[in-house]
Amino acid sequence: MDGDIFGELGNSTQVDSRLLQVFQKSLLQAQDILNQNRLLINEINQNHESKMPDNLSRNVGLIGELNSNIRRVVDLYADLSNSFTKSREASSEGDSSGTLKSDGKVNQKRIRSS
């Protein structure tokens, strides 16, 4: 990831640098998990090809870990999508009351009229 998407986004709108940091962190976490999944899949395939009972039994645990990792990636992308949507809504309202929490989610503050 070289940041081109973020560079283009930053040129067209006012984007909070903290939001970009959260996006980058989440995308890197997702990439790390996907890299781990590639290794798991390779090991699962090798175990399957060996047809050895111990290796086939080990695949049960490896497939469970793979499924768990996939859920984590889906959750990361869902959180990213929600954070981005909320951030865009806050910026389109022209209101600086939308603040980014440390977990990357936008915290909306309601301003009451007097």
Disulfide bonds with the S-S distance in Angstrom:
none
